Amino acid sequence: MAKLYFKYGTMNSGKSIEILKVAHNYEEQGKPVVIMTSAIDNRDEIGVVSSRIGMREKAVPIDDHLDVFDYVADLSPKPFCIMIDEAQFLSKKNIYDFAKVVDELGIPVMAFGLKNDFQNQLFEGSKYLLLLADKIEEIKTICWFCSKKATMVLRTKDGEPVYEGSQIQIGGNDSYLPVCRKHWFKPDLEKMKEMK
């Protein structure tokens, strides 16, 4: 039975690597998959899923004009699985359409993304995945400053923490750090200055 999965984690938790690994395993068995990602993410290139260790794969970019249910319904052959990167940037409609892909087309959908933003607020896509997913799993990583589990994302600029601004600002290690709750509230400013 097909399910909607949401696998979330902070920055640097290996979400993109997991997508590429799972997609490779399916394809090695001759089972076609469709990799999709938010068109908002342009760190590497629009329509590409890439990991920090250099692995990358072309993906279908999801923007406001793509009806994901119709897109998937028209695919031939029918994919064994849909894999989505940067799912936090998707809209409520996108998430409902992916739930419909699972329920009406019988295709499993695995969505990967951040749960919360740098202000510790839910992203729209993450909110609706938490509400609709059949299975929710955390991909864990450790805090940049200590050995506790990272549960939050700290935005930085010029070696200083940032707690205000637009929810969406595309960036990597230059802009965001995975942190525990303690270090989200009180980051190690000396260590941050060393990173500049």
Salt bridges, closest charged atoms under 4 A:
GLU18 OE1 - LYS21 NZ 3.28
GLU28 OE2 - HIS24 NE2 3.51
ASP41 OD2 - ARG43 NH2 2.98
ASP44 OD2 - ARG56 NE 2.95
GLU45 OE1 - ARG56 NH2 3.20
GLU45 OE2 - LYS58 NZ 2.88
ASP67 OD2 - LYS93 NZ 3.87
GLU86 OE2 - ARG43 NH2 2.63
ASP97 OD2 - LYS93 NZ 2.61
GLU137 OE1 - LYS7 NZ 3.74
GLU138 OE1 - LYS149 NZ 2.90
